Amino acid sequence: MADDNNQVQNGKLNIELTEEVAEGTYSNLAIISHSSSEFVLDFIKVMPGLPKAKVKSRIMMTPQHAKRLMRALQENLSKFESQNGAIKESDQPHFPMNFGGPQGEA
């Protein structure tokens, strides 16, 4: 425990990535909702022709962390596009967006 505290104090953080988590989870839809104290990001895999989809992962974070995530995504998208060209967005999603419940953004 003392070693962990020393690493954090020295500006180092030991992050472990298990094999299972390293495999990742594919998502082609994100539903974002929030309260006054937290943001909730639900990641979903929608399959063509299927009327039902399950949330594959839910991440909850503070508004401050959500803002840091947004900045990090903007920075990485900018770097990606400078190396690979602009990412083209389609006008309409290819699946129904009438889930009921709170409106989210992807």
PyMOL CGO cylinders between C-alpha atoms (Angstrom):
from pymol import cmd
from pymol.cgo import CYLINDER

trace = [
    CYLINDER, 0.00, 0.00, 0.00, 2.82, 2.41, 0.82, 0.3, 1, 1, 1, 1, 1, 1,
    CYLINDER, 2.82, 2.41, 0.82, 4.37, 1.67, -2.57, 0.3, 1, 1, 1, 1, 1, 1,
    CYLINDER, 4.37, 1.67, -2.57, 1.10, 2.64, -4.32, 0.3, 1, 1, 1, 1, 1, 1,
    CYLINDER, 1.10, 2.64, -4.32, 1.01, 5.93, -2.43, 0.3, 1, 1, 1, 1, 1, 1,
    CYLINDER, 1.01, 5.93, -2.43, 4.63, 6.66, -3.36, 0.3, 1, 1, 1, 1, 1, 1,
    CYLINDER, 4.63, 6.66, -3.36, 3.92, 6.05, -7.05, 0.3, 1, 1, 1, 1, 1, 1,
    CYLINDER, 3.92, 6.05, -7.05, 0.99, 8.48, -7.04, 0.3, 1, 1, 1, 1, 1, 1,
    CYLINDER, 0.99, 8.48, -7.04, 2.99, 11.08, -5.10, 0.3, 1, 1, 1, 1, 1, 1,
    CYLINDER, 2.99, 11.08, -5.10, 5.88, 10.79, -7.56, 0.3, 1, 1, 1, 1, 1, 1,
    CYLINDER, 5.88, 10.79, -7.56, 3.50, 11.53, -10.45, 0.3, 1, 1, 1, 1, 1, 1,
    CYLINDER, 3.50, 11.53, -10.45, 3.21, 7.92, -11.55, 0.3, 1, 1, 1, 1, 1, 1,
    CYLINDER, 3.21, 7.92, -11.55, 0.08, 5.81, -11.58, 0.3, 1, 1, 1, 1, 1, 1,
    CYLINDER, 0.08, 5.81, -11.58, 0.27, 2.06, -12.11, 0.3, 1, 1, 1, 1, 1, 1,
    CYLINDER, 0.27, 2.06, -12.11, -2.72, 1.15, -14.31, 0.3, 1, 1, 1, 1, 1, 1,
    CYLINDER, -2.72, 1.15, -14.31, -3.60, -2.51, -14.82, 0.3, 1, 1, 1, 1, 1, 1,
    CYLINDER, -3.60, -2.51, -14.82, -5.37, -3.71, -17.94, 0.3, 1, 1, 1, 1, 1, 1,
    CYLINDER, -5.37, -3.71, -17.94, -6.73, -7.25, -17.70, 0.3, 1, 1, 1, 1, 1, 1,
    CYLINDER, -6.73, -7.25, -17.70, -6.92, -9.46, -20.79, 0.3, 1, 1, 1, 1, 1, 1,
    CYLINDER, -6.92, -9.46, -20.79, -10.72, -9.43, -20.68, 0.3, 1, 1, 1, 1, 1, 1,
    CYLINDER, -10.72, -9.43, -20.68, -10.94, -5.64, -20.59, 0.3, 1, 1, 1, 1, 1, 1,
    CYLINDER, -10.94, -5.64, -20.59, -8.17, -5.30, -23.20, 0.3, 1, 1, 1, 1, 1, 1,
    CYLINDER, -8.17, -5.30, -23.20, -10.36, -7.18, -25.70, 0.3, 1, 1, 1, 1, 1, 1,
    CYLINDER, -10.36, -7.18, -25.70, -12.77, -4.25, -25.61, 0.3, 1, 1, 1, 1, 1, 1,
    CYLINDER, -12.77, -4.25, -25.61, -16.49, -4.07, -26.28, 0.3, 1, 1, 1, 1, 1, 1,
    CYLINDER, -16.49, -4.07, -26.28, -17.82, -2.84, -29.61, 0.3, 1, 1, 1, 1, 1, 1,
    CYLINDER, -17.82, -2.84, -29.61, -20.43, -0.09, -29.48, 0.3, 1, 1, 1, 1, 1, 1,
    CYLINDER, -20.43, -0.09, -29.48, -22.17, 1.77, -32.30, 0.3, 1, 1, 1, 1, 1, 1,
    CYLINDER, -22.17, 1.77, -32.30, -24.52, 3.81, -30.11, 0.3, 1, 1, 1, 1, 1, 1,
    CYLINDER, -24.52, 3.81, -30.11, -23.98, 5.86, -26.97, 0.3, 1, 1, 1, 1, 1, 1,
    CYLINDER, -23.98, 5.86, -26.97, -26.79, 7.25, -24.85, 0.3, 1, 1, 1, 1, 1, 1,
    CYLINDER, -26.79, 7.25, -24.85, -25.68, 10.07, -22.58, 0.3, 1, 1, 1, 1, 1, 1,
    CYLINDER, -25.68, 10.07, -22.58, -27.76, 11.30, -19.66, 0.3, 1, 1, 1, 1, 1, 1,
    CYLINDER, -27.76, 11.30, -19.66, -26.93, 13.38, -16.61, 0.3, 1, 1, 1, 1, 1, 1,
    CYLINDER, -26.93, 13.38, -16.61, -28.07, 14.64, -13.25, 0.3, 1, 1, 1, 1, 1, 1,
    CYLINDER, -28.07, 14.64, -13.25, -26.71, 17.59, -11.32, 0.3, 1, 1, 1, 1, 1, 1,
    CYLINDER, -26.71, 17.59, -11.32, -23.89, 15.43, -9.94, 0.3, 1, 1, 1, 1, 1, 1,
    CYLINDER, -23.89, 15.43, -9.94, -23.04, 12.79, -12.56, 0.3, 1, 1, 1, 1, 1, 1,
    CYLINDER, -23.04, 12.79, -12.56, -22.96, 11.87, -16.22, 0.3, 1, 1, 1, 1, 1, 1,
    CYLINDER, -22.96, 11.87, -16.22, -24.02, 8.39, -17.33, 0.3, 1, 1, 1, 1, 1, 1,
    CYLINDER, -24.02, 8.39, -17.33, -22.72, 6.99, -20.63, 0.3, 1, 1, 1, 1, 1, 1,
    CYLINDER, -22.72, 6.99, -20.63, -24.44, 3.82, -21.85, 0.3, 1, 1, 1, 1, 1, 1,
    CYLINDER, -24.44, 3.82, -21.85, -22.68, 2.03, -24.70, 0.3, 1, 1, 1, 1, 1, 1,
    CYLINDER, -22.68, 2.03, -24.70, -24.88, -0.17, -26.87, 0.3, 1, 1, 1, 1, 1, 1,
    CYLINDER, -24.88, -0.17, -26.87, -24.35, -2.48, -29.85, 0.3, 1, 1, 1, 1, 1, 1,
    CYLINDER, -24.35, -2.48, -29.85, -27.28, -2.20, -32.27, 0.3, 1, 1, 1, 1, 1, 1,
    CYLINDER, -27.28, -2.20, -32.27, -27.55, -4.99, -34.82, 0.3, 1, 1, 1, 1, 1, 1,
    CYLINDER, -27.55, -4.99, -34.82, -29.33, -4.44, -38.17, 0.3, 1, 1, 1, 1, 1, 1,
    CYLINDER, -29.33, -4.44, -38.17, -32.79, -5.96, -38.34, 0.3, 1, 1, 1, 1, 1, 1,
    CYLINDER, -32.79, -5.96, -38.34, -33.07, -6.64, -34.62, 0.3, 1, 1, 1, 1, 1, 1,
    CYLINDER, -33.07, -6.64, -34.62, -35.67, -4.61, -32.72, 0.3, 1, 1, 1, 1, 1, 1,
    CYLINDER, -35.67, -4.61, -32.72, -33.85, -4.94, -29.41, 0.3, 1, 1, 1, 1, 1, 1,
    CYLINDER, -33.85, -4.94, -29.41, -30.38, -3.96, -28.19, 0.3, 1, 1, 1, 1, 1, 1,
    CYLINDER, -30.38, -3.96, -28.19, -28.71, -4.31, -24.81, 0.3, 1, 1, 1, 1, 1, 1,
    CYLINDER, -28.71, -4.31, -24.81, -26.46, -1.90, -23.00, 0.3, 1, 1, 1, 1, 1, 1,
    CYLINDER, -26.46, -1.90, -23.00, -22.99, -3.48, -23.16, 0.3, 1, 1, 1, 1, 1, 1,
    CYLINDER, -22.99, -3.48, -23.16, -21.26, -1.07, -20.79, 0.3, 1, 1, 1, 1, 1, 1,
    CYLINDER, -21.26, -1.07, -20.79, -22.24, 1.81, -18.49, 0.3, 1, 1, 1, 1, 1, 1,
    CYLINDER, -22.24, 1.81, -18.49, -19.74, 4.42, -17.37, 0.3, 1, 1, 1, 1, 1, 1,
    CYLINDER, -19.74, 4.42, -17.37, -20.63, 6.97, -14.70, 0.3, 1, 1, 1, 1, 1, 1,
    CYLINDER, -20.63, 6.97, -14.70, -18.51, 10.03, -13.97, 0.3, 1, 1, 1, 1, 1, 1,
    CYLINDER, -18.51, 10.03, -13.97, -18.55, 13.47, -12.42, 0.3, 1, 1, 1, 1, 1, 1,
    CYLINDER, -18.55, 13.47, -12.42, -19.31, 16.50, -14.61, 0.3, 1, 1, 1, 1, 1, 1,
    CYLINDER, -19.31, 16.50, -14.61, -15.65, 17.53, -14.27, 0.3, 1, 1, 1, 1, 1, 1,
    CYLINDER, -15.65, 17.53, -14.27, -14.46, 14.17, -15.60, 0.3, 1, 1, 1, 1, 1, 1,
    CYLINDER, -14.46, 14.17, -15.60, -17.05, 14.32, -18.40, 0.3, 1, 1, 1, 1, 1, 1,
    CYLINDER, -17.05, 14.32, -18.40, -15.62, 17.67, -19.47, 0.3, 1, 1, 1, 1, 1, 1,
    CYLINDER, -15.62, 17.67, -19.47, -12.06, 16.28, -19.41, 0.3, 1, 1, 1, 1, 1, 1,
    CYLINDER, -12.06, 16.28, -19.41, -13.23, 13.30, -21.48, 0.3, 1, 1, 1, 1, 1, 1,
    CYLINDER, -13.23, 13.30, -21.48, -14.85, 15.65, -24.01, 0.3, 1, 1, 1, 1, 1, 1,
    CYLINDER, -14.85, 15.65, -24.01, -11.62, 17.64, -24.33, 0.3, 1, 1, 1, 1, 1, 1,
    CYLINDER, -11.62, 17.64, -24.33, -9.54, 14.48, -24.70, 0.3, 1, 1, 1, 1, 1, 1,
    CYLINDER, -9.54, 14.48, -24.70, -11.89, 13.16, -27.42, 0.3, 1, 1, 1, 1, 1, 1,
    CYLINDER, -11.89, 13.16, -27.42, -11.78, 16.51, -29.26, 0.3, 1, 1, 1, 1, 1, 1,
    CYLINDER, -11.78, 16.51, -29.26, -7.98, 16.54, -29.13, 0.3, 1, 1, 1, 1, 1, 1,
    CYLINDER, -7.98, 16.54, -29.13, -7.71, 12.94, -30.34, 0.3, 1, 1, 1, 1, 1, 1,
    CYLINDER, -7.71, 12.94, -30.34, -10.27, 13.45, -33.12, 0.3, 1, 1, 1, 1, 1, 1,
    CYLINDER, -10.27, 13.45, -33.12, -8.35, 16.49, -34.27, 0.3, 1, 1, 1, 1, 1, 1,
    CYLINDER, -8.35, 16.49, -34.27, -5.08, 14.51, -34.35, 0.3, 1, 1, 1, 1, 1, 1,
    CYLINDER, -5.08, 14.51, -34.35, -6.79, 11.61, -36.15, 0.3, 1, 1, 1, 1, 1, 1,
    CYLINDER, -6.79, 11.61, -36.15, -8.26, 13.89, -38.82, 0.3, 1, 1, 1, 1, 1, 1,
    CYLINDER, -8.26, 13.89, -38.82, -4.96, 15.70, -39.36, 0.3, 1, 1, 1, 1, 1, 1,
    CYLINDER, -4.96, 15.70, -39.36, -3.34, 12.32, -40.11, 0.3, 1, 1, 1, 1, 1, 1,
    CYLINDER, -3.34, 12.32, -40.11, -6.23, 10.57, -41.89, 0.3, 1, 1, 1, 1, 1, 1,
    CYLINDER, -6.23, 10.57, -41.89, -8.50, 13.25, -43.29, 0.3, 1, 1, 1, 1, 1, 1,
    CYLINDER, -8.50, 13.25, -43.29, -11.91, 14.44, -42.18, 0.3, 1, 1, 1, 1, 1, 1,
    CYLINDER, -11.91, 14.44, -42.18, -14.29, 11.90, -40.71, 0.3, 1, 1, 1, 1, 1, 1,
    CYLINDER, -14.29, 11.90, -40.71, -17.49, 11.88, -42.75, 0.3, 1, 1, 1, 1, 1, 1,
    CYLINDER, -17.49, 11.88, -42.75, -20.75, 11.75, -40.81, 0.3, 1, 1, 1, 1, 1, 1,
    CYLINDER, -20.75, 11.75, -40.81, -23.97, 10.34, -42.18, 0.3, 1, 1, 1, 1, 1, 1,
    CYLINDER, -23.97, 10.34, -42.18, -27.06, 12.55, -42.00, 0.3, 1, 1, 1, 1, 1, 1,
    CYLINDER, -27.06, 12.55, -42.00, -29.31, 9.99, -40.36, 0.3, 1, 1, 1, 1, 1, 1,
    CYLINDER, -29.31, 9.99, -40.36, -28.63, 7.10, -38.01, 0.3, 1, 1, 1, 1, 1, 1,
    CYLINDER, -28.63, 7.10, -38.01, -29.23, 3.68, -39.56, 0.3, 1, 1, 1, 1, 1, 1,
    CYLINDER, -29.23, 3.68, -39.56, -31.42, 2.46, -36.69, 0.3, 1, 1, 1, 1, 1, 1,
    CYLINDER, -31.42, 2.46, -36.69, -34.57, 3.68, -34.95, 0.3, 1, 1, 1, 1, 1, 1,
    CYLINDER, -34.57, 3.68, -34.95, -34.01, 6.25, -32.23, 0.3, 1, 1, 1, 1, 1, 1,
    CYLINDER, -34.01, 6.25, -32.23, -37.38, 5.88, -30.48, 0.3, 1, 1, 1, 1, 1, 1,
    CYLINDER, -37.38, 5.88, -30.48, -36.23, 4.19, -27.29, 0.3, 1, 1, 1, 1, 1, 1,
    CYLINDER, -36.23, 4.19, -27.29, -38.50, 6.09, -24.95, 0.3, 1, 1, 1, 1, 1, 1,
    CYLINDER, -38.50, 6.09, -24.95, -36.87, 7.42, -21.80, 0.3, 1, 1, 1, 1, 1, 1,
    CYLINDER, -36.87, 7.42, -21.80, -34.49, 10.39, -21.72, 0.3, 1, 1, 1, 1, 1, 1,
    CYLINDER, -34.49, 10.39, -21.72, -33.10, 11.82, -24.93, 0.3, 1, 1, 1, 1, 1, 1,
    CYLINDER, -33.10, 11.82, -24.93, -29.40, 11.11, -25.37, 0.3, 1, 1, 1, 1, 1, 1,
    CYLINDER, -29.40, 11.11, -25.37, -26.72, 12.13, -27.78, 0.3, 1, 1, 1, 1, 1, 1,
    CYLINDER, -26.72, 12.13, -27.78, -24.13, 10.00, -29.47, 0.3, 1, 1, 1, 1, 1, 1,
]
cmd.load_cgo(trace, "trace")
